[in-house]
Amino acid sequence: TEPRPGLGQEPNQTEPDDKAERRKARRARKRDALNDGKANQPTPSTGESSRTTSDTVVIVGDQQQKNGDLWIYEGYVIAALADIRLQADRVTFNDVTGDMVAEGNVIFDQGADQRVTARRAEINWTSRKGTFWESTGFTDRTQTGEYVFFTADRVEKTGPATYELYNAEVTACEDVIPKWRFSAKR
């Protein structure tokens, strides 16, 4: 089964072909670096930079700067730890506490079959818990393995495989306009 359109997918590109190709190549290099475990090697020719923390959180971004214990990444940012992967436009990461604030086009994947997209997210990489605002997403965490799709004002990740949704709509219907759904405040 395919996820519903619009859940974490990139919008249509309206950039000139050469700029879109450069962006595509840059993203492919970052993806390859994360997959190969070489993300701590900056690519000076494009201004990209990245680093790995002692907790093996791998972070790659177009730009980075350090201010005390805080690392600030901007541009196309990817952070990964084990089976968790986060993408955003801007990420602030605290080396000491493991706290991360992600803003703009946030996509949080845990494994291949769970995704939360949001406008903003606050995550602690040590506890693997966090909060997402203005969220959509899907998961296959049903007894039958079917996908459940949701939208919510706020989503709290309370454990390895548990979430609390606030002002949420949930459905397992895969139609673009679901034939059925239910709503709940929590």
Secondary structure, 3 states (H helix, E strand, C coil): CCCCCCCCCCCCCCCCHHHHHHHHHHHHHHHHHHHHCCCCCCEHHHCEEEEECCCCCEEEECEEEEECCEEEEEEEEEEEECCEEEEEEEEEEECCCCEEEEEEEEEEEECCCEEEEEEEEEEECCCCEEEEEEEEEEECCCCCCCCEEEEEEEEEECCCCCEEEEEEEEECCCCCCCCCCEEECC
